[in-house]
């Protein structure tokens, strides 16, 4: 791996130093620049619930180029101390199929998260929790939202356990309907809703050392 920090010349929408962990920079995904990293991650067996196993690089690129055209969904790459660490996506629930499965409230924001394979110093206790902390601070403070909504695959017990440990409150099991459009196909998904309120998330959390606040206008979408 190159000794140069990843995407050091790109502006972060959020930067946070987490005690005992390191500095996390949240960057809007640039489909072409980040393709190698994203394709490698989504192709691993551990990412089966992300739903992109088996896609070619070109298919992954086309997916994220399409996401880049949307205003309601955004994709971000988390870089921890100069190394890519996670893929993070936000969406407006009212513009997503999840809105058919629960009553969207003002201030809600949906999130998808794929933790990358452990890099230097990875694999230790608290790795996922620290990344989740950076993301939740970004969406709840930086984007001024009131509640984070997630809908992991109901079979993904590891992710659900991690979210509950982070303070998310499990909701009902739902079935997200199939979407079959020329530009996107999503199969039916049996999922578990979970919610994290701003009050619960930020209790005892210090303000970030540095934050750029709102996302840049050209942030890519999901």
C-alpha positions, 0 to 999 in steps of 0.5 A: 500500500502507498505510504501517501494518505488516501485522497489527501487533496480532497475536501472532507465534509466532516473530520473528527479526532476520536480519542484512542482511535485516530482521525476520521475524514468523511469524503464524498465518493468520487466514482472513478477515483474510488472505484478500486476500493469500492469494488474490492470491498463489495466483492468480498464474501463478508459484504454479501448483505451489501448486495453487490457480490459478483458485479464487475468493476464496470457495473459498480462504476455505473451504479455509483455514477447513477447514484451521483446523479441523485439529490436525495441519496449520497455516498461517502468514503471514511478515511481513517488516518489516511487509509480507507476504512468504510463506505457510508451512504445516506438517504432521505427516507421519504424518497426511498422504498423504506418509506413504504414500511414505516411512518417517516418523521421530520428530521429522519435520515437513512444510513447504509454502512459497509465497514471495510476490511481492517487496515493498519491497526484494524481488527481491534475492539472498538473499531466499528464503534468508532467509525459509527460514532464519526458517522452519527456525529456527522449526520446528526450535528453536521446535517442537523438531523434528529434521528438515524434510520437503518434497515439491515438485512434481518439475517445480518445478526452481526450488524444488528448486534453492533447497532444495538450496542451503539445505542440503536433501538430495534424496530419491527421486521419489514419487507422492502419491496422489489424495485425494477427500473431501467437504471436500478434493480433492487430485490425484495429485502427482509430487514430489521428497522432500527433507530438512533435519536440525536439525544441518545447518540450524543449523550456523552459525545464530545464535539468533533475536533473539526467538522466541515458541516454540510456536504458539498453541492456535488456530493455523490448520491446513492 
